[in-house]
Amino acid sequence: LLQPKMSKDKTKNIEKASEMIATAAGEGAQVVVLPEMFICDYNLEEFKKNAEPVIGFAENDDAHSMKMLSKAAKDHGVYIIGGSIPEKDGDKIYNTCA
């Protein structure tokens, strides 16, 4: 179970989570679990600002956290429960487990 310290910077939060996944895998973890909303603070305005698509993420340039999770799982041979991220679907925002 990883619990990164959050910042206001989505990119830094994603990078920190990636580093922590690599460390956990290096220490023998087979399953890595991230917390709810690991890319931003838990509030509606931050959800709106940091939301990204989940469906079709591989083809979407805005799906930074989903791409990191997919790459980290493949690179380190671990299963990742990505906590949750704010998912953008049209004009709606969801709290989606990744």
N, C-alpha and C positions, 0 to 999 in steps of 0.2 A: 504494500500500500504506500503510494507516494503522496506527499503533501507539500508541494512546492509553495514557497512564499510568493504571493501575487504582487504584481506591480500594475501600473496603469498602462503599460506597454504590451500589447498583444504579442508582438514579435518576440520580445524578451521572455514572456511567459511560455510561448511555444518552444523556444530554444531551451529554456530551463527544464521543461518537461522532457524534451528529447534527451538532454544530458542525464537526467535522473533515470530514464528508461534504460539508457546504455549502461549506467552504473549498476542498476538492479540486475540486468541481464548478465553483466560481467561477474556479479556475485552469486550467480546461479539461479536467479528467479526464472520461472517458467511462465508465470502469469503476473502481469503488472497492472495495477489498478490506480487510476488517477481520480482526483476528486471532482465533484460537481463544479461545473463552470471553471475549469482549470485555465482558461485563456483570458478571463476578465473578472472584475469585481461582480459580486452578485447584486445587481440592481438593473432595472429596466432600461435605463439610458445606456448603460454599458452593453447590455444585450443588443440593443438596436445598433450601436456603434460597431460592435465586433462580430455580429452575426455573419454566418457564411453558409453556403449551400452544402447539403449532405448528399442528396441524390445527384448522381453524375459528377461527384467531386473530382474524379480523375481528369476530367476535361475542363474543369473550371479553375481559372487562375486565382479566384478568391478563396478557395478551400484550403487554406494554409495548414490548419490544424489537422484536418482529415488526411491530407497528403503526408504530413509528418508521422501520424499514427500508423498509416499503412506502410510507409518506408521503414519505420523503426521496428515494426513487427517482423517484417521480412528480413531486414539487416541483422537483427539480433536473435531471430528464431524464437520469439516469445508471443504469447497471446496478450493482447492489451484490451482492457476495459477502459475506454477513454473518458471515464466520468461522464460529463456532459458538456456540450457547447451550445451557444445560442445559434440555432439553425434558422436561416432565412429561406422562406418559401413564398415568393411573391411579396406581398406586403405584410405577411404574418411572420412572427418570431416564435420559435418553440424552444423549450429546454430539452434537448435531444441527447440521449445516451449514444455515445459513439463507439 
